[in-house]
Amino acid sequence: MLTLALSLALLVVVILVIVRRRHLTLLMGLGSLIAALLAMLWLQDLGLLPGSQGPLTHTRPLTLDDSHR
């Protein structure tokens, strides 16, 4: 649900950048923040972030967070 909401928010921001062409600095910063959040959620779902479990956890190199387990 969060991924869907963030995806829709990113779509709205991209449309605003294309249509309005005002406040580009603010809109591009907001779009980058939303895109980064989506990327973090995607990486967490795959298990590629330290401390997360997912289908690709075994391919991720061990980190200091992993050694505490």
C-alpha beads as a LAMMPS data file, in Angstrom:
LAMMPS data file: protein, C-alpha beads

69 atoms
68 bonds

1 atom types
1 bond types

-500.0 500.0 xlo xhi
-500.0 500.0 ylo yhi
-500.0 500.0 zlo zhi

Masses

1 110.0

Atoms # bond

1 1 1 0.000 0.000 0.000
2 1 1 2.846 2.366 0.855
3 1 1 4.569 1.516 -2.416
4 1 1 1.399 2.305 -4.345
5 1 1 0.941 5.629 -2.529
6 1 1 4.567 6.628 -3.139
7 1 1 4.319 5.601 -6.798
8 1 1 1.223 7.734 -7.273
9 1 1 2.879 10.662 -5.502
10 1 1 5.915 10.343 -7.780
11 1 1 3.664 10.256 -10.826
12 1 1 1.900 13.424 -9.672
13 1 1 5.226 15.181 -9.123
14 1 1 6.492 14.174 -12.574
15 1 1 3.275 15.418 -14.186
16 1 1 3.566 18.705 -12.296
17 1 1 7.163 19.119 -13.489
18 1 1 6.092 18.563 -17.099
19 1 1 2.888 20.623 -17.033
20 1 1 3.599 23.579 -14.767
21 1 1 7.350 24.124 -15.209
22 1 1 7.386 26.287 -12.108
23 1 1 9.106 25.602 -8.813
24 1 1 11.270 22.999 -10.558
25 1 1 13.836 22.933 -7.769
26 1 1 11.237 22.068 -5.163
27 1 1 9.451 19.531 -7.353
28 1 1 12.645 17.798 -8.453
29 1 1 13.854 17.597 -4.871
30 1 1 10.537 16.115 -3.789
31 1 1 10.601 13.679 -6.698
32 1 1 14.118 12.564 -5.807
33 1 1 13.113 12.004 -2.188
34 1 1 10.093 9.915 -3.180
35 1 1 12.171 7.916 -5.679
36 1 1 14.806 7.226 -3.004
37 1 1 12.115 5.985 -0.608
38 1 1 10.743 3.683 -3.299
39 1 1 14.242 2.342 -3.982
40 1 1 14.816 1.686 -0.277
41 1 1 11.516 -0.194 -0.001
42 1 1 12.390 -2.244 -3.075
43 1 1 15.856 -3.117 -1.746
44 1 1 14.390 -4.055 1.636
45 1 1 11.841 -6.353 -0.017
46 1 1 14.651 -8.083 -1.896
47 1 1 16.683 -8.499 1.287
48 1 1 19.604 -6.427 0.051
49 1 1 19.691 -4.026 3.015
50 1 1 21.523 -4.969 6.216
51 1 1 19.132 -6.476 8.738
52 1 1 16.461 -7.364 6.167
53 1 1 15.425 -10.800 4.964
54 1 1 14.373 -11.549 1.425
55 1 1 14.999 -13.764 -1.599
56 1 1 18.425 -12.231 -2.325
57 1 1 19.724 -12.094 1.260
58 1 1 22.241 -14.884 0.619
59 1 1 23.878 -12.923 -2.230
60 1 1 24.459 -9.791 -0.134
61 1 1 27.949 -9.456 1.424
62 1 1 28.031 -9.605 5.219
63 1 1 28.157 -6.302 7.100
64 1 1 28.774 -5.308 10.699
65 1 1 25.015 -5.488 11.348
66 1 1 25.011 -9.137 10.243
67 1 1 27.779 -10.092 12.641
68 1 1 25.633 -9.134 15.647
69 1 1 23.201 -11.986 14.995

Bonds

1 1 1 2
2 1 2 3
3 1 3 4
4 1 4 5
5 1 5 6
6 1 6 7
7 1 7 8
8 1 8 9
9 1 9 10
10 1 10 11
11 1 11 12
12 1 12 13
13 1 13 14
14 1 14 15
15 1 15 16
16 1 16 17
17 1 17 18
18 1 18 19
19 1 19 20
20 1 20 21
21 1 21 22
22 1 22 23
23 1 23 24
24 1 24 25
25 1 25 26
26 1 26 27
27 1 27 28
28 1 28 29
29 1 29 30
30 1 30 31
31 1 31 32
32 1 32 33
33 1 33 34
34 1 34 35
35 1 35 36
36 1 36 37
37 1 37 38
38 1 38 39
39 1 39 40
40 1 40 41
41 1 41 42
42 1 42 43
43 1 43 44
44 1 44 45
45 1 45 46
46 1 46 47
47 1 47 48
48 1 48 49
49 1 49 50
50 1 50 51
51 1 51 52
52 1 52 53
53 1 53 54
54 1 54 55
55 1 55 56
56 1 56 57
57 1 57 58
58 1 58 59
59 1 59 60
60 1 60 61
61 1 61 62
62 1 62 63
63 1 63 64
64 1 64 65
65 1 65 66
66 1 66 67
67 1 67 68
68 1 68 69
